């Protein structure tokens, strides 16, 4: 993943010191990208995407915020990709109140089976063949 220069400029000039935590759904691809995120915020959580080196980060991670348990996954392991029933199952397996997932590059947020699901889309404007933009 190569960060878009306008995104990078926005992060470094508009919001320095205001980001307290970064949750990344993977596909950083290089250690330089990870180091950049760490320069923005010291509390960075990353899971392995399908273009990351195997073993570079865990495939899934849970983070607790107050009373909420967040599940973080890339999403390439969900079959079919982005399918709500498969995501429901993943959230239950992780015990997550909120499941943050990616892979499809489609921005979405919804509630299902008592859990909140968030796909942040793409930070770089990457193309998806699944009908999103």
C-alpha positions as CSV (number, residue, x, y, z in Angstrom):
1,X,0.0,0.0,0.0
2,X,1.3,3.4,-0.9
3,X,-0.4,6.3,0.9
4,X,-1.9,8.9,-1.3
5,X,0.1,12.1,-1.0
6,X,-3.0,14.2,-0.3
7,X,-4.1,11.8,2.5
8,X,-0.6,11.9,3.9
9,X,-0.5,15.7,3.7
10,X,-3.9,15.9,5.5
11,X,-2.8,13.6,8.3
12,X,0.5,15.4,8.9
13,X,-0.7,19.0,8.5
14,X,-4.3,19.1,9.7
15,X,-4.4,16.7,12.6
16,X,-1.0,16.3,14.2
17,X,-1.2,14.9,17.7
18,X,-5.0,14.4,17.5
19,X,-5.0,10.7,16.4
20,X,-4.9,8.5,19.5
21,X,-5.2,5.1,18.0
22,X,-5.0,3.5,14.5
23,X,-6.8,0.3,13.6
24,X,-5.6,-1.0,10.3
25,X,-7.3,-3.8,8.4
26,X,-4.1,-4.9,6.6
27,X,-2.3,-4.7,3.3
28,X,0.3,-2.3,4.5
29,X,2.7,-4.3,2.3
30,X,5.8,-2.5,3.5
31,X,7.4,-1.7,6.8
32,X,7.7,1.9,5.7
33,X,3.9,2.3,5.7
34,X,3.8,0.8,9.2
35,X,6.5,3.1,10.4
36,X,4.7,6.1,8.9
37,X,1.5,5.1,10.8
38,X,3.6,4.8,14.0
39,X,5.0,8.3,13.4
40,X,1.4,9.6,13.4
41,X,0.3,7.6,16.5
42,X,2.2,5.2,18.8
43,X,-0.9,3.0,19.4
44,X,-1.2,1.1,16.1
45,X,-3.1,-2.2,15.7
46,X,-2.6,-4.0,12.4
47,X,-3.9,-7.4,11.1
48,X,-2.5,-9.3,8.1
49,X,-4.0,-8.6,4.7
50,X,-3.7,-10.8,1.7
51,X,-0.8,-8.8,0.3
52,X,1.2,-8.7,3.5
53,X,4.0,-11.1,4.2
54,X,2.6,-14.2,6.0
55,X,3.2,-13.9,9.7
56,X,3.9,-10.2,9.6
57,X,0.8,-9.5,11.7
58,X,-1.9,-11.6,13.2
59,X,-4.9,-12.6,11.0
60,X,-7.3,-11.2,13.6
61,X,-7.1,-9.2,16.7
62,X,-9.4,-8.1,19.5
63,X,-9.2,-4.8,21.2
64,X,-11.2,-3.7,24.2
65,X,-12.5,-0.1,24.5
66,X,-14.4,0.4,27.8
67,X,-17.3,-2.0,27.6
68,X,-16.9,-2.8,23.9
69,X,-14.9,-5.6,22.3
70,X,-13.7,-4.7,18.8
71,X,-12.7,-7.4,16.4
72,X,-10.3,-6.5,13.6
73,X,-9.8,-8.5,10.5
74,X,-8.7,-7.9,6.9
75,X,-11.6,-9.7,5.4
76,X,-10.0,-11.9,2.8
77,X,-10.7,-14.9,5.0
78,X,-14.4,-14.3,4.9
79,X,-16.1,-16.4,2.2
80,X,-17.8,-15.1,0.3
81,X,-16.0,-11.7,0.7
82,X,-18.0,-9.2,2.7
83,X,-21.0,-11.6,3.1
84,X,-23.1,-10.5,6.1
85,X,-23.8,-14.0,7.4
86,X,-20.1,-14.9,7.2
87,X,-19.3,-11.7,9.0
88,X,-21.9,-12.4,11.7
89,X,-20.2,-15.8,12.3
90,X,-16.8,-14.2,12.5
91,X,-18.1,-11.6,15.0
92,X,-19.6,-14.3,17.2
93,X,-16.4,-16.4,17.1
94,X,-14.4,-13.3,18.2
95,X,-17.0,-12.3,20.8
96,X,-16.9,-8.9,19.1
97,X,-19.5,-6.1,19.7
98,X,-18.0,-4.3,16.8
99,X,-16.3,-6.0,13.8
100,X,-14.0,-3.9,11.7
101,X,-13.2,-5.5,8.3
102,X,-11.9,-4.6,4.9
103,X,-10.7,-6.3,1.7
104,X,-13.7,-5.3,-0.5
105,X,-12.7,-1.6,-0.5
106,X,-16.4,-0.8,-0.1
107,X,-17.3,1.7,2.7
108,X,-20.2,0.4,4.8
109,X,-21.5,0.3,8.4
110,X,-24.5,-1.6,9.7
111,X,-25.9,-3.5,12.6
112,X,-26.7,-7.2,12.5
113,X,-27.3,-9.9,15.1
114,X,-26.6,-7.3,17.9
115,X,-23.2,-6.4,16.6
116,X,-22.0,-3.3,14.7
117,X,-20.0,-3.9,11.4
118,X,-17.7,-1.3,9.8
119,X,-15.8,-1.5,6.6
120,X,-13.7,1.7,6.3
121,X,-13.4,1.3,2.5
122,X,-10.0,2.3,1.1
123,X,-7.6,4.9,2.4
124,X,-5.9,5.0,-1.0
125,X,-8.9,4.9,-3.3
126,X,-8.1,1.4,-4.5
127,X,-10.4,-0.2,-7.0
128,X,-12.8,-3.0,-6.2
129,X,-14.4,-5.4,-8.6
130,X,-17.3,-5.9,-6.2
131,X,-19.3,-2.9,-7.3
132,X,-18.1,-0.2,-4.8
133,X,-15.8,2.7,-5.5
